[in-house]
Amino acid sequence: MRKINFEKYDKKRKEAKIDILELRDQLLKQRANSKRSRNQNKQFLLYELAKNRKEKMIEKTGPHKYKFK
Protein backbone atom coordinates (compact mmCIF):
# COMPACT_ATOMS: atom_id res chain seq x y z
CA MET A 1 0.00 0.00 0.00
CA ARG A 2 1.24 3.45 -0.88
CA LYS A 3 2.17 5.84 1.90
CA ILE A 4 0.65 9.28 1.83
CA ASN A 5 3.03 12.10 2.57
CA PHE A 6 0.84 14.72 4.21
CA GLU A 7 3.54 17.39 4.06
CA LYS A 8 3.65 17.24 0.25
CA TYR A 9 -0.12 17.02 0.10
CA ASP A 10 -0.57 20.07 2.33
CA LYS A 11 2.05 22.02 0.40
CA LYS A 12 0.32 21.33 -2.94
CA ARG A 13 -3.06 22.26 -1.48
CA LYS A 14 -1.72 25.56 -0.12
CA GLU A 15 -0.07 26.41 -3.46
CA ALA A 16 -3.29 25.67 -5.32
CA LYS A 17 -5.26 27.76 -2.84
CA ILE A 18 -2.84 30.67 -3.24
CA ASP A 19 -3.16 30.45 -7.04
CA ILE A 20 -6.96 30.54 -6.79
CA LEU A 21 -6.88 33.48 -4.36
CA GLU A 22 -4.53 35.42 -6.66
CA LEU A 23 -6.82 34.75 -9.60
CA ARG A 24 -9.83 35.89 -7.57
CA ASP A 25 -8.04 39.09 -6.58
CA GLN A 26 -7.21 39.83 -10.21
CA LEU A 27 -10.83 39.34 -11.22
CA LEU A 28 -12.11 41.56 -8.42
CA LYS A 29 -9.77 44.44 -9.28
CA GLN A 30 -11.33 47.46 -10.92
CA ARG A 31 -10.59 47.72 -14.59
CA ALA A 32 -8.29 50.51 -15.63
CA ASN A 33 -10.06 53.68 -16.68
CA SER A 34 -7.95 53.80 -19.80
CA LYS A 35 -10.25 51.25 -21.41
CA ARG A 36 -12.28 52.99 -24.04
CA SER A 37 -16.02 52.66 -23.82
CA ARG A 38 -18.44 53.57 -26.54
CA ASN A 39 -21.87 55.10 -26.22
CA GLN A 40 -24.61 52.54 -26.95
CA ASN A 41 -26.35 54.83 -29.43
CA LYS A 42 -23.12 55.43 -31.28
CA GLN A 43 -22.40 51.70 -31.32
CA PHE A 44 -25.84 50.99 -32.80
CA LEU A 45 -25.46 53.71 -35.45
CA LEU A 46 -22.08 52.32 -36.49
CA TYR A 47 -23.64 48.85 -36.75
CA GLU A 48 -26.45 50.20 -38.93
CA LEU A 49 -23.97 52.02 -41.19
CA ALA A 50 -21.91 48.85 -41.63
CA LYS A 51 -25.05 46.82 -42.36
CA ASN A 52 -26.28 49.32 -44.97
CA ARG A 53 -22.86 49.44 -46.61
CA LYS A 54 -22.79 45.65 -46.86
CA GLU A 55 -26.27 45.61 -48.42
CA LYS A 56 -25.19 48.19 -51.00
CA MET A 57 -22.07 46.22 -51.96
CA ILE A 58 -23.34 42.63 -51.98
CA GLU A 59 -26.51 41.14 -53.43
CA LYS A 60 -27.82 37.72 -52.44
CA THR A 61 -28.66 35.66 -55.54
CA GLY A 62 -29.55 32.36 -53.90
CA PRO A 63 -28.93 30.22 -50.87
CA HIS A 64 -25.27 30.68 -49.97
CA LYS A 65 -24.65 32.64 -53.20
CA TYR A 66 -23.75 36.31 -53.39
CA LYS A 67 -22.52 38.70 -56.05
CA PHE A 68 -21.07 42.19 -56.01
CA LYS A 69 -23.29 44.97 -57.31
Wavefront OBJ file of the C-alpha trace (Angstrom):
o trace
v 0.000 0.000 0.000
v 1.237 3.454 -0.881
v 2.168 5.837 1.904
v 0.648 9.277 1.831
v 3.031 12.104 2.569
v 0.841 14.720 4.208
v 3.539 17.386 4.060
v 3.655 17.245 0.252
v -0.120 17.020 0.098
v -0.573 20.070 2.331
v 2.053 22.025 0.395
v 0.324 21.327 -2.937
v -3.059 22.262 -1.484
v -1.715 25.558 -0.118
v -0.068 26.411 -3.456
v -3.289 25.670 -5.325
v -5.264 27.764 -2.839
v -2.836 30.672 -3.241
v -3.164 30.451 -7.035
v -6.957 30.538 -6.786
v -6.883 33.481 -4.364
v -4.532 35.421 -6.661
v -6.823 34.745 -9.603
v -9.832 35.891 -7.567
v -8.039 39.087 -6.585
v -7.209 39.833 -10.208
v -10.832 39.335 -11.223
v -12.107 41.564 -8.415
v -9.768 44.440 -9.279
v -11.325 47.456 -10.925
v -10.594 47.716 -14.593
v -8.291 50.511 -15.630
v -10.065 53.683 -16.679
v -7.950 53.802 -19.796
v -10.246 51.250 -21.407
v -12.278 52.995 -24.041
v -16.016 52.660 -23.816
v -18.440 53.575 -26.539
v -21.866 55.097 -26.220
v -24.608 52.536 -26.948
v -26.353 54.831 -29.432
v -23.117 55.430 -31.278
v -22.400 51.702 -31.319
v -25.844 50.991 -32.799
v -25.461 53.708 -35.449
v -22.078 52.320 -36.495
v -23.642 48.854 -36.753
v -26.455 50.204 -38.935
v -23.966 52.021 -41.189
v -21.912 48.852 -41.633
v -25.052 46.818 -42.358
v -26.280 49.317 -44.968
v -22.865 49.444 -46.612
v -22.793 45.648 -46.862
v -26.273 45.610 -48.417
v -25.188 48.193 -51.001
v -22.074 46.224 -51.957
v -23.345 42.631 -51.984
v -26.515 41.140 -53.433
v -27.825 37.718 -52.439
v -28.663 35.662 -55.544
v -29.553 32.359 -53.900
v -28.934 30.221 -50.872
v -25.267 30.684 -49.966
v -24.654 32.637 -53.195
v -23.753 36.314 -53.390
v -22.516 38.702 -56.050
v -21.067 42.190 -56.006
v -23.291 44.973 -57.314
l 1 2 3 4 5 6 7 8 9 10 11 12 13 14 15 16 17 18 19 20 21 22 23 24 25 26 27 28 29 30 31 32 33 34 35 36 37 38 39 40 41 42 43 44 45 46 47 48 49 50 51 52 53 54 55 56 57 58 59 60 61 62 63 64 65 66 67 68 69
